[in-house]
Amino acid sequence: MRAFSFWDRPADHPGLRARALSPLGWLYATATARRIARPPEFKTPQPVICVGNLNAGGTGKTPTVIALLQHLQARGRDPAVISRGHGGSLEGPVEVDERNHRADEVGDEPLLISAFTRVWVAKDRAAAAKAASASGADVIIMDDGHQNPAVARDLAFVVVDAVKGFGNGLCLPAGPLREPVAIGLSRADLLLSIGPKPAQAQFEMNWGDMVAVPHARGHLAPLKTGMEWDGLRALAFAGIGHPEKFFATLRDLGVELVRSEALEDHQPLTSSLMTRLENEAMLLGAQLVTTEKDAVRLQSEFRKKVLTVPVRLELDDWSAIDALLKKIGL
């Protein structure tokens, strides 16, 4: 396989705008590198596994965290999750209570994950790690934070969307990356690409030459809940990293998608927005449908009016992850 130069990526080749912004991308990458170089503020007595990414925006970290913590639970472990609580107002550290906290307090992703295990949020990741460590957990999963050195980690997993890959290979604002691919992967113990088989093959063709760590592959699949989706007329909305992935999932389920509304990632689902969507759905004779992550941001008066499609990460093979877990005593 031939190696591609910085400007010679086969996917999302940098255009004129990206080239013009590349000096700013270099500055962003330099600032990230300086931050990463700082020594950790805190080392927990328990193993820490960081689930992060190189891309800004959704890559599938939350489904990965859920799959990993369930895998650890099946092995008899008691994991806790720490998060910065993106979009939440609480400084923390605070243990998330799915019955009493709101997404605008602790973040939508921690609220979703708290249905599966204990989750601690804090703007200061070291503070969250200290609280989780004191809670009695025997392993800590850090949701995001690959570019944050505050907490020492024993394993680092990088998650990437196989469809999007690493975009044009450039850092913000010239491209989608928080740091260059080679640098980010040099600190990773494993790369997990998420997507269907054709996308996985394309990702391997585009980026395989840069992957020098174990590479696991998986895909997101709707959870079987007994709901009959085939033929359902729906107005779907999604405020995730890549809303079109959710809309494609609905089409694959046989849903008649009469309208779809892509929202900003973590966008607040205000009363005015939801009232508008509810009225549109009524006029179209359609059912409102959204993602699990969006559902936790719904205000109580709308929760019974919106159907949710839960998805779970299914890995092709856990052996690479299991080998790494064994190395750190798990």
SULTA-V922101 format. One record per residue. N is the residue number from 1. PSI is psi in radians with two decimals (none if undefined). BURIAL is I if it has 16 or more other C-alpha atoms within 10 Angstrom, else O. Layout:
BEGIN
N_PSI_BURIAL, N_PSI_BURIAL
END
This chain:
BEGIN
1_2.21_O, 2_2.59_O, 3_2.50_O, 4_2.53_O, 5_3.05_O, 6_-0.68_O, 7_0.02_O, 8_0.73_O, 9_2.36_I, 10_-0.37_O, 11_2.37_I, 12_0.87_O, 13_2.33_O, 14_2.25_I, 15_-3.00_O, 16_-0.72_O, 17_-0.77_O, 18_-0.69_I, 19_-0.69_O, 20_-0.59_O, 21_-0.11_I, 22_-0.59_I, 23_-0.64_O, 24_-0.64_I, 25_-0.68_I, 26_-0.73_I, 27_-0.72_O, 28_-0.81_I, 29_-0.66_I, 30_-0.75_O, 31_-0.71_O, 32_-0.76_I, 33_-0.69_I, 34_-0.69_O, 35_-0.74_O, 36_-0.53_O, 37_-0.26_O, 38_2.53_O, 39_2.67_O, 40_2.55_O, 41_-0.45_O, 42_2.40_I, 43_2.07_I, 44_2.69_I, 45_-0.36_O, 46_2.70_I, 47_2.50_I, 48_2.26_I, 49_2.08_I, 50_2.24_I, 51_1.82_I, 52_-2.90_I, 53_2.99_I, 54_-0.45_I, 55_2.54_I, 56_2.37_O, 57_3.12_O, 58_2.27_I, 59_-0.15_I, 60_0.38_I, 61_-0.77_I, 62_-0.84_I, 63_-0.56_I, 64_-0.78_I, 65_-0.78_I, 66_-0.78_I, 67_-0.73_I, 68_-0.78_I, 69_-0.62_I, 70_-0.64_I, 71_-0.74_O, 72_-0.71_I, 73_-0.67_O, 74_-0.39_O, 75_0.19_O, 76_0.22_O, 77_2.81_O, 78_1.44_I, 79_2.64_I, 80_2.67_I, 81_2.44_I, 82_2.55_I, 83_2.70_I, 84_-0.28_I, 85_0.92_I, 86_2.26_I, 87_-0.12_I, 88_2.70_I, 89_-0.31_O, 90_2.35_I, 91_-0.62_O, 92_-3.02_I, 93_2.47_I, 94_2.46_I, 95_2.23_I, 96_2.30_I, 97_1.89_I, 98_-0.36_I, 99_-0.46_O, 100_-0.34_O, 101_2.71_O, 102_2.79_I, 103_-0.59_I, 104_-0.09_I, 105_-0.77_I, 106_-0.07_I, 107_2.57_I, 108_-0.68_I, 109_-0.84_I, 110_-0.65_I, 111_-0.71_I, 112_-0.80_I, 113_-0.49_I, 114_-0.23_I, 115_-0.23_O, 116_-0.48_I, 117_3.11_I, 118_2.38_I, 119_2.31_I, 120_2.31_I, 121_2.55_I, 122_2.54_I, 123_-0.51_I, 124_1.89_O, 125_-0.59_I, 126_-0.68_I, 127_-0.71_I, 128_-0.72_I, 129_-0.70_I, 130_-0.75_I, 131_-0.75_I, 132_-0.67_I, 133_-0.67_I, 134_-0.22_O, 135_-0.20_O, 136_0.01_O, 137_2.63_I, 138_0.00_I, 139_2.48_I, 140_2.27_I, 141_2.18_I, 142_1.99_I, 143_1.89_I, 144_3.03_I, 145_0.26_I, 146_-0.48_I, 147_0.18_I, 148_2.08_I, 149_0.15_I, 150_-0.65_I, 151_2.23_I, 152_2.38_I, 153_2.62_I, 154_-0.52_I, 155_2.55_I, 156_2.06_I, 157_2.27_I, 158_2.23_I, 159_2.37_I, 160_2.51_I, 161_2.06_I, 162_-0.50_I, 163_-0.83_I, 164_-0.51_I, 165_-2.50_I, 166_0.45_I, 167_-2.30_I, 168_0.10_I, 169_0.14_I, 170_2.75_I, 171_2.78_I, 172_2.45_I, 173_0.08_I, 174_-0.41_I, 175_-2.91_I, 176_0.05_I, 177_2.57_I, 178_-0.43_I, 179_2.80_I, 180_2.59_I, 181_-0.88_I, 182_-0.70_O, 183_-0.79_O, 184_-0.73_I, 185_-0.37_I, 186_-0.38_O, 187_0.07_O, 188_2.62_I, 189_-0.31_I, 190_2.49_I, 191_2.28_I, 192_2.01_I, 193_2.36_I, 194_2.17_I, 195_2.99_I, 196_2.90_I, 197_-0.75_O, 198_-0.68_O, 199_-0.65_I, 200_-0.72_I, 201_-0.72_O, 202_-0.69_I, 203_-0.75_I, 204_-0.69_I, 205_-0.71_O, 206_-0.66_I, 207_-0.07_I, 208_-0.53_O, 209_-0.27_O, 210_-0.03_O, 211_1.83_O, 212_0.22_O, 213_2.87_O, 214_2.43_O, 215_1.94_I, 216_2.68_I, 217_2.54_I, 218_3.07_I, 219_2.74_I, 220_2.33_I, 221_2.41_O, 222_2.40_O, 223_2.33_O, 224_1.97_O, 225_-0.05_O, 226_-0.10_O, 227_2.33_O, 228_1.84_O, 229_-0.45_I, 230_2.15_O, 231_-0.10_O, 232_2.23_I, 233_2.19_I, 234_2.54_I, 235_1.96_I, 236_2.51_I, 237_2.58_I, 238_2.26_I, 239_1.13_I, 240_-3.13_I, 241_-0.75_I, 242_1.46_I, 243_-0.55_I, 244_-0.48_O, 245_-0.70_O, 246_-0.74_I, 247_-0.65_I, 248_-0.66_O, 249_-0.74_I, 250_-0.76_I, 251_-0.70_O, 252_-0.50_O, 253_-0.11_O, 254_0.18_O, 255_2.39_I, 256_1.74_I, 257_1.68_I, 258_-0.44_O, 259_2.56_I, 260_2.49_I, 261_1.97_O, 262_2.13_I, 263_2.95_I, 264_2.62_O, 265_2.25_I, 266_0.25_I, 267_2.32_O, 268_2.38_I, 269_1.42_I, 270_2.85_O, 271_-0.70_O, 272_-0.72_O, 273_-0.83_O, 274_-0.60_I, 275_-0.71_O, 276_-0.82_O, 277_-0.67_I, 278_-0.76_I, 279_-0.70_O, 280_-0.73_I, 281_-0.70_I, 282_-0.75_O, 283_-0.57_O, 284_-0.11_O, 285_0.71_O, 286_2.74_I, 287_2.35_I, 288_2.32_I, 289_2.46_I, 290_-3.08_I, 291_2.91_I, 292_-0.74_I, 293_-0.65_I, 294_-0.63_I, 295_-0.60_I, 296_-0.23_I, 297_-0.07_I, 298_2.44_I, 299_2.67_I, 300_-0.60_O, 301_-0.24_O, 302_-0.19_O, 303_-0.64_O, 304_-0.15_O, 305_-0.11_O, 306_2.27_I, 307_2.59_I, 308_2.44_I, 309_1.74_I, 310_2.46_I, 311_2.68_I, 312_2.60_I, 313_2.24_I, 314_2.10_I, 315_2.47_I, 316_-0.60_O, 317_2.19_O, 318_-0.03_O, 319_-0.68_O, 320_-0.70_O, 321_-0.74_I, 322_-0.64_O, 323_-0.69_O, 324_-0.71_I, 325_-0.69_I, 326_-0.64_O, 327_-0.51_O, 328_0.36_O, 329_0.34_O, 330_none_O
END
